[in-house]
Amino acid sequence: MPRIRIVLVAILIACGAVANAQQPANRPLSPPGSTQAQVLGRWVKGDRPSFAVGQERYVDGKWLEITYGRPSLRGRDIFGSGPNYGKALIDLPLGDWGPPPVWRAGANASTRLNTEAALVIGGKTIPPGEYSLFIDVRGPSNWTLIVSSWAAQPKMDAKDKSALWGAYGYTPDKDVAREPMKVEMLPFSVEQLTWAFQDMTTDGGRIAISWGRTTASATFKAQMP
C-alpha cells in the first residue's frame, strides 16, 4: 500500500506540473518593442550569391533603431477630443516630479533612438549616438517630434535627476531637434503602439508612430558622421 500511495502522489504531482506548464505566463501590459532601418549603404554582388533577395549583399550601411514600450488600446479612447484632446497621454503626477509636459510616446522607460549615422531633423544635425524621443501633442493636427539628449533610467528612480523615467522631469533645455509631424487618420485601428521607419530611401525617410486610428510622422535625412 505505501508503494501504491507513493506512485499515486507522484502521478498527481506530475499532472499538476503539466497543468501549470500549460497556463499562460504573466505578460507585461506594455511589452518592449523595437524597429530598425539601415541607411547610407549599397547593394553589391559578391563572388558568391547572397541569400538576400536579389542575391546581393548590403555593405557599409549605418543602423538606426528605436526601442520603446508597446501599450495596447484595450478599448480605450486614448486621444480624446475637443479641449481634452491629448490629455490622457500625459502621465499623472508622480511624487515630486510633477506631470510632464510631453508624451513619452511609448510605455515604461523612455523611448530611445540609437543612430550610427548623423541625422538631420528639423534643420538640426544630430550626431551619431543615443537619444530620447518625446512628442508634444497640442491638438489633432499639431504634433511635434522631440529628439532629446536626456538619458533614460533603466528603472524608475525619483532621486536620479540626471536621467528620466518616461517623460517625468522632462525639460526642453536638452532638446537636440524638434520637427512638426504630419498627422493622419488611418482606415483601421492599430492595437499596439508602433514605431516604424517609412518611405525609406538610401539616405532618409520618415520616423512614424501609429496607435489607434492615428499615425504621425516626421522626415529625416541621414549623413555620414
Secondary structure, DSSP 4 states (H G I P E B T S, - for coil): -HHHHHHHHHHHHHHHHHHHHHSPPP--SS-EEEEEEEES-EEE--SS--SSTTS-EEES-EEEEEEEE--B-TT---S--GGGTTGGGSPPP-TTS---SSB-SSSSSPEEEEESSEEEETTEEE-SEEEEEEEEEEETTEEEEEEE--EE-SS--TT--SEEBTTBT--GGGEEEEEEEEEEEEEEEEEEEEEEEEEEETTEEEEEEEEEEEEEEEEEEEE--
